[in-house]
């Protein structure tokens, strides 16, 4: 040792001295070995002169001082040694788990090939050509809301005159949702036929572009991010209302075949929208079909045999081109996978899942909102976040969606519903609301379209045979290509029976029980007494339960 201050009486070297002294740094390992061996000799109870002999052998002496040895470790310090090892192991395991939970899954996102002439683009051009969208929304209902008449005021604006000239006039208007809404001239608040026809003339270019798009192939652009905005769905509903208003004006003029075609155009728009779209597109499409379908029930008895048969045939064609539910769920799966991969790249991806949830679009930083705390977990609910790795969330989502797709492929069977409580807290936000989708797909859409198609075919049969058929089988193949089936009944057609000069046509409804044509009814629901939900008891009767 070349250290100038080293002696047997010296205490432990300070860290500053070791930084400055090269000799002490080199001897540090040797000192540890010697100290360990000395402790071992003391523990084994060597003879009294054994320690002296050992020190002499290694060139040390006890003269002029004494060798300092460590005392036996207290019990609490002996127990601390394995405790420290356990703590270190826990820390290593925690770090490894957090690293595992942050590892991104590997997946290839699917993108479809878009058609060259896409009706989606045509609909976009038609939407840009629309005028007075807010007024159309009210006019197609036929009545201006009385609650908004207090906001009516006269402003200077350009209007189209009857002669086609434009000028500046003081016109009563109201502002609704940021849009100028023209008030009807009728003091009662009803839009007159002339006002409705003026709106149709103003929107004639939009209608032409829209109807041209109906002859093309439609494929919505793929949605592969939860942050993608979807303004075109509001546009599509506005165009369905424009077609409904067009049908209304023709109906009021007595042109029932043309009115039926305009309503069927709105239904066709609704059938096309879900192509290439996830669940949101399917729901918007169903809403557009309902806008076109509802007034058709009042037009059935106004058609002759030829036009009634044409309407039935067109509804059959629309049914054949309807996007199957499993295809919609497949798009939803791809959206969810791509959205998760996108979110996983963010350091705060757990919070982002709540903000990009399909069930709640309100951003929040409250972690307990995401994880739906239970009474058992209490205030520690947010710790559940770290029990789920990215790979597990992704795998669970894929597995559940694949199961839903497989169930939807089974004919005549709605998708099985999974309670949100059975999901991990992330999937409770990501999985679509299948209950709402299945209710509208079956009770609110499939059944209604099937009943309407059959009613048109029955009208055509009656006009040509001067009476209704004994069974629905008589409609095939002259009026329908195949017998219409009841989606709520396994491999069974709609129920039908003649009732004197009329008939009763119905589906057994969501309770899957044949009530003999007694319509589902909800007492106390003013204006919605015959609205069908998944809990409705009774049958879905054509012309009665028309939601």
Rosetta blueprint (number, residue, H / E / L):
1 X L
2 X L
3 X L
4 X L
5 X L
6 X L
7 X L
8 X L
9 X L
10 X L
11 X L
12 X L
13 X L
14 X L
15 X H
16 X H
17 X H
18 X H
19 X H
20 X H
21 X L
22 X H
23 X H
24 X H
25 X H
26 X H
27 X H
28 X H
29 X H
30 X H
31 X H
32 X H
33 X H
34 X H
35 X H
36 X H
37 X H
38 X H
39 X H
40 X H
41 X H
42 X H
43 X H
44 X L
45 X L
46 X L
47 X L
48 X L
49 X L
50 X H
51 X H
52 X H
53 X H
54 X H
55 X H
56 X H
57 X H
58 X L
59 X L
60 X L
61 X L
62 X L
63 X L
64 X L
65 X L
66 X L
67 X L
68 X L
69 X L
70 X L
71 X L
72 X L
73 X L
74 X L
75 X H
76 X H
77 X H
78 X H
79 X H
80 X H
81 X H
82 X H
83 X H
84 X H
85 X H
86 X H
87 X H
88 X H
89 X H
90 X H
91 X H
92 X H
93 X H
94 X H
95 X H
96 X H
97 X H
98 X H
99 X H
100 X H
101 X H
102 X L
103 X L
104 X L
105 X L
106 X L
107 X L
108 X L
109 X L
110 X L
111 X L
112 X L
113 X L
114 X L
115 X L
116 X L
117 X L
118 X E
119 X H
120 X H
121 X H
122 X H
123 X H
124 X H
125 X H
126 X H
127 X H
128 X H
129 X H
130 X L
131 X L
132 X L
133 X H
134 X H
135 X H
136 X H
137 X H
138 X H
139 X H
140 X L
141 X L
142 X L
143 X E
144 X L
145 X L
146 X H
147 X H
148 X H
149 X H
150 X H
151 X H
152 X L
153 X E
154 X E
155 X E
156 X E
157 X E
158 X E
159 X E
160 X E
161 X L
162 X L
163 X L
164 X L
165 X L
166 X E
167 X E
168 X E
169 X E
170 X E
171 X E
172 X E
173 X E
174 X E
175 X E
176 X E
177 X L
178 X L
179 X E
180 X E
181 X E
182 X E
183 X L
184 X L
185 X L
186 X L
187 X L
188 X L
189 X L
190 X E
191 X L
192 X L
193 X H
194 X H
195 X H
196 X H
197 X H
198 X H
199 X H
200 X H
201 X H
202 X H
203 X L
204 X H
205 X H
206 X H
207 X H
208 X H
209 X H
210 X H
211 X H
212 X H
213 X H
214 X L
215 X L
216 X L
217 X E
218 X L
219 X L
220 X L
221 X L
222 X L
223 X L
224 X L
225 X L
226 X L
227 X L
228 X L
229 X L
230 X L
231 X L
232 X H
233 X H
234 X H
235 X H
236 X H
237 X H
238 X H
239 X H
240 X H
241 X H
242 X H
243 X H
244 X H
245 X H
246 X H
247 X H
248 X H
249 X H
250 X H
251 X H
252 X H
253 X L
254 X L
255 X L
256 X H
257 X H
258 X H
259 X H
260 X H
261 X H
262 X H
263 X H
264 X H
265 X H
266 X H
267 X H
268 X H
269 X H
270 X H
271 X H
272 X H
273 X H
274 X L
275 X L
276 X L
277 X L
278 X L
279 X H
280 X H
281 X H
282 X H
283 X H
284 X H
285 X H
286 X H
287 X H
288 X H
289 X H
290 X H
291 X H
292 X H
293 X H
294 X H
295 X H
296 X H
297 X H
298 X H
299 X L
300 X H
301 X H
302 X H
303 X L
304 X L
305 X H
306 X H
307 X H
308 X H
309 X H
310 X H
311 X H
312 X H
313 X H
314 X H
315 X H
316 X H
317 X H
318 X H
319 X H
320 X H
321 X L
322 X L
323 X L
324 X L
325 X H
326 X H
327 X H
328 X H
329 X H
330 X H
331 X H
332 X H
333 X H
334 X H
335 X H
336 X H
337 X H
338 X H
339 X H
340 X H
341 X H
342 X H
343 X H
344 X H
345 X L
346 X L
347 X L
348 X L
349 X H
350 X H
351 X H
352 X H
353 X H
354 X H
355 X H
356 X L
357 X L
358 X L
359 X L
360 X L
361 X L
362 X L
363 X L
364 X L
365 X L
366 X L
367 X H
368 X H
369 X H
370 X H
371 X H
372 X L
373 X L
374 X L
375 X L
376 X L
377 X L
378 X H
379 X H
380 X H
381 X H
382 X H
383 X H
384 X H
385 X H
386 X H
387 X H
388 X L
389 X L
390 X H
391 X H
392 X H
393 X H
394 X H
395 X H
396 X H
397 X H
398 X H
399 X H
400 X H
401 X H
402 X H
403 X H
404 X H
405 X H
406 X H
407 X H
408 X H
409 X H
410 X L
411 X L
412 X L
413 X L
414 X L
415 X L
416 X L
417 X L
418 X L
419 X L
420 X H
421 X H
422 X H
423 X L
424 X L
425 X L
426 X L
427 X H
428 X H
429 X H
430 X H
431 X L
432 X L
433 X L
434 X H
435 X H
436 X H
437 X H
438 X H
439 X H
440 X H
441 X H
442 X H
443 X H
444 X H
445 X H
446 X H
447 X H
448 X H
449 X H
450 X H
451 X H
452 X H
453 X H
454 X H
455 X H
456 X H
457 X H
458 X H
459 X H
460 X H
461 X H
462 X H
463 X H
464 X H
465 X H
466 X L
467 X L
468 X L
469 X L
470 X L
471 X L
472 X H
473 X H
474 X H
475 X H
476 X E
477 X L
478 X L
479 X L
480 X E
481 X L
482 X L
483 X L
484 X L
485 X E
486 X L
487 X L
488 X L
489 X L
490 X L
491 X L
492 X L
493 X E
494 X L
495 X E
496 X E
497 X E
498 X E
499 X E
500 X L
501 X L
502 X E
503 X E
504 X E
505 X E
506 X E
507 X E
508 X L
509 X L
510 X L
511 X L
512 X L
513 X L
514 X L
515 X L
516 X L
517 X L
518 X L
519 X E
520 X L
521 X L
522 X L
523 X L
524 X L
525 X L
526 X L
527 X L
528 X L
529 X L
530 X L
531 X L
532 X L
533 X L
534 X L
535 X L
536 X L
537 X L
538 X L
539 X E
540 X E
541 X E
542 X L
543 X L
544 X L
545 X L
546 X L
547 X L
